Amino acid sequence: MTKELTDSLTFRHGAQVSNRIVQPPMLTNSGANDGYVTQETVDYYAARSQSAGMVVVEYNYVSYAGGPSRSWANDREQLGFYNDSYLAGASQLAEVLKKDGNKAILQLSHTGREANWRVQQGEKVYAPSSFDFGFIDYEVEEMTEADIQAVIQDFADAAVRAVKAGFDGIEIHGANHYLFQQFFSSWSNRRQDQWGGSLTNRMRFSQEVLRAVFKALEGVAPDDFIIGYRVSPQEIHGDRVGYTYRECQELVKVLTQEFELDYIHLSLLQYDAKPEGEDQTFAELIGQVLPAEVKLIIVGNVKSQADAQDALNYSDLVAVGRGTIIDPQFGLKIAQGRGQDIIQEISPDQVKASKLPGGLIHLFSDPDMALKLPGRESIYHLHEHYH
């Protein structure tokens, strides 16, 4: 049976989304004064209450030392969520996202060695191992057993906090070189204890966080609360190999067999990318080890309705990133049979209409930005105003 973008989908615990389109977590860098939600943040997400059947709110760091990793101005950075003082702002985001019936998911994260904003404050930064990484210019502390246990508890506490804020679910950010991937990578994890070395040991951090999260949510979260896990399918940079897709298959297999995850979110730059020398896509290779109850979300360079429909050949749901940045009604237009009306190029007028915060304008108006928006030349002149 052919899957359609407009199909509704029910996750294993009963939560239903109205269509197969997802807005993935994308950094707005709109948080202020240690990651508090601003009006810019609220306006951006309010404009996207119909962008998709499910919206995953960007990276929220769960520990004081767990972020931020990026900022573009002295008072703008990633979002924090490491104590209850963040509840008011997070609750606003959940409310504006859910007002038109879609599902609101909060992504929980820890940057590990990437928390350079803390370095600028004279604070310590932590990672599974400490050595000369070659691409950061500050010292990193190796996590002690107590540090690891504290972060595990921070994820459990943040999961409960997400329920209190009114979110329909959480996504654990195990991708994009942040802390989970730092533990899983044999290149960045050089520990000789139970948290490093063998594949089994390198998977342990992910397992223990999920164990703590599921336990903390028992009797607290609604029965249909959604729990997902995001992962990068491999870590290969030239001759520096952190893990292969085969090891990622093992990780996904272990996590989905041990825990009742609702979905796996595969982080890709191109949705139909393949490992070198393989005939199947990453999505197919990861998807084939998933239990039937676990849905697969893929992302990567989906710009149009045709792209999104093609991506469904490889997954259960398709995440549309830059497409929903440009046109916050991406999903609504498809649902209404107006896919041809999706705006596919950014412009100064569309920057205003789509409520882009300064952090995203700064990012995409930079001519040197690797991830480019179609029509970007029209907003290059805005860059000087967002430094």
Helices and strands as residue ranges (DSSP letters): E 9-10, E 16-17, E 21-23, H 39-46, E 54-61, G 64-66, E 71-73, E 76-77, E 79-80, G 84-86, H 87-98, E 103-109, G 112-114, H 116-120, E 126-127, E 141-142, H 145-165, E 169-174, H 179-184, H 199-217, E 226-231, E 235-237, E 240-243, H 245-258, E 263-266, H 282-287, E 295-299, H 305-311, E 317-319, H 322-326, H 330-335, G 339-341, H 348-353, H 358-364, G 376-385
